[in-house]
Amino acid sequence: MDLRQTDPKVAMGLYVVKKERLVQVGATEDMLIVQAYDALGEAHGRSEEGFKWALDIPNALDFTKVLNLRGVSRLHGEQYWP
């Protein structure tokens, strides 16, 4: 269990997309997606107190965007790869 203090302005969604759904981008492995939200700012989000651990995952792709809440809710309809 994580005993760090939590902040309601910081949230994360974590999910896996199976490689079979990613054939159009040439994926040979499943993709782990971390969708982080940090209303404390981008610098905090990239820090040790934020989501640096996710950015440090080998082969991680950084699609960081600065968005308002409407923009965050629209992310679920976007495609993250070319």
CYANA upper distance limits for C-alpha pairs under 8 A (distance plus 0.5 A):
  6 THR  CA     10 VAL  CA      8.19
  9 LYS  CA     37 TYR  CA      8.22
  9 LYS  CA     38 ASP  CA      6.52
  9 LYS  CA     39 ALA  CA      5.61
  9 LYS  CA     40 LEU  CA      7.15
 10 VAL  CA     36 ALA  CA      8.21
 10 VAL  CA     37 TYR  CA      6.11
 10 VAL  CA     38 ASP  CA      4.98
 10 VAL  CA     39 ALA  CA      6.71
 10 VAL  CA     40 LEU  CA      7.90
 11 ALA  CA     36 ALA  CA      6.48
 11 ALA  CA     37 TYR  CA      5.60
 11 ALA  CA     38 ASP  CA      7.04
 12 MET  CA     34 VAL  CA      7.36
 12 MET  CA     35 GLN  CA      6.07
 12 MET  CA     36 ALA  CA      4.84
 12 MET  CA     37 TYR  CA      6.47
 13 GLY  CA     33 ILE  CA      8.47
 13 GLY  CA     34 VAL  CA      6.36
 13 GLY  CA     35 GLN  CA      5.46
 13 GLY  CA     36 ALA  CA      6.86
 14 LEU  CA     32 LEU  CA      7.81
 14 LEU  CA     33 ILE  CA      6.24
 14 LEU  CA     34 VAL  CA      5.22
 14 LEU  CA     35 GLN  CA      6.80
 15 TYR  CA     32 LEU  CA      6.44
 15 TYR  CA     33 ILE  CA      5.86
 15 TYR  CA     34 VAL  CA      7.30
 16 VAL  CA     30 ASP  CA      7.21
 16 VAL  CA     31 MET  CA      6.05
 16 VAL  CA     32 LEU  CA      5.03
 16 VAL  CA     33 ILE  CA      6.48
 17 VAL  CA     21 ARG  CA      7.32
 17 VAL  CA     22 LEU  CA      8.07
 17 VAL  CA     30 ASP  CA      6.26
 17 VAL  CA     31 MET  CA      5.62
 17 VAL  CA     32 LEU  CA      7.01
 17 VAL  CA     33 ILE  CA      8.03
 18 LYS  CA     22 LEU  CA      7.45
 18 LYS  CA     29 GLU  CA      7.91
 18 LYS  CA     30 ASP  CA      5.02
 18 LYS  CA     31 MET  CA      6.95
 19 LYS  CA     23 VAL  CA      7.00
 19 LYS  CA     27 ALA  CA      6.33
 19 LYS  CA     28 THR  CA      6.57
 19 LYS  CA     29 GLU  CA      5.64
 19 LYS  CA     30 ASP  CA      4.87
 19 LYS  CA     31 MET  CA      7.34
 20 GLU  CA     30 ASP  CA      8.48
 22 LEU  CA     26 GLY  CA      7.20
 22 LEU  CA     27 ALA  CA      6.08
 23 VAL  CA     27 ALA  CA      6.14
 23 VAL  CA     28 THR  CA      8.26
 25 VAL  CA     81 TRP  CA      7.97
 25 VAL  CA     82 PRO  CA      8.14
 34 VAL  CA     54 ALA  CA      7.70
 36 ALA  CA     45 GLY  CA      8.50
 36 ALA  CA     51 PHE  CA      7.80
 37 TYR  CA     45 GLY  CA      8.22
 37 TYR  CA     72 VAL  CA      8.45
 38 ASP  CA     42 GLU  CA      7.56
 38 ASP  CA     44 HIS  CA      7.83
 38 ASP  CA     45 GLY  CA      6.06
 38 ASP  CA     50 GLY  CA      8.07
 40 LEU  CA     44 HIS  CA      6.58
 40 LEU  CA     45 GLY  CA      7.83
 41 GLY  CA     45 GLY  CA      6.75
 42 GLU  CA     46 ARG  CA      6.73
 42 GLU  CA     66 VAL  CA      7.76
 43 ALA  CA     47 SER  CA      6.77
 44 HIS  CA     48 GLU  CA      8.47
 44 HIS  CA     49 GLU  CA      7.27
 44 HIS  CA     50 GLY  CA      6.12
 45 GLY  CA     49 GLU  CA      7.95
 45 GLY  CA     50 GLY  CA      4.88
 45 GLY  CA     51 PHE  CA      5.88
 45 GLY  CA     52 LYS  CA      7.64
 46 ARG  CA     50 GLY  CA      6.31
 46 ARG  CA     51 PHE  CA      6.01
 46 ARG  CA     52 LYS  CA      5.42
 46 ARG  CA     55 LEU  CA      8.16
 47 SER  CA     51 PHE  CA      6.87
 47 SER  CA     52 LYS  CA      5.76
 48 GLU  CA     52 LYS  CA      5.86
 48 GLU  CA     53 TRP  CA      7.67
 51 PHE  CA     55 LEU  CA      7.28
 52 LYS  CA     56 ASP  CA      6.65
 53 TRP  CA     57 ILE  CA      7.18
 54 ALA  CA     60 ALA  CA      8.02
 55 LEU  CA     60 ALA  CA      6.52
 55 LEU  CA     61 LEU  CA      8.09
 55 LEU  CA     62 ASP  CA      7.28
 56 ASP  CA     60 ALA  CA      7.45
 63 PHE  CA     80 TYR  CA      8.22
 67 LEU  CA     71 GLY  CA      5.74
 67 LEU  CA     72 VAL  CA      6.63
 68 ASN  CA     72 VAL  CA      6.88
 69 LEU  CA     73 SER  CA      6.79
 70 ARG  CA     74 ARG  CA      6.85
 71 GLY  CA     75 LEU  CA      7.03
 72 VAL  CA     76 HIS  CA      8.49
 74 ARG  CA     78 GLU  CA      7.63
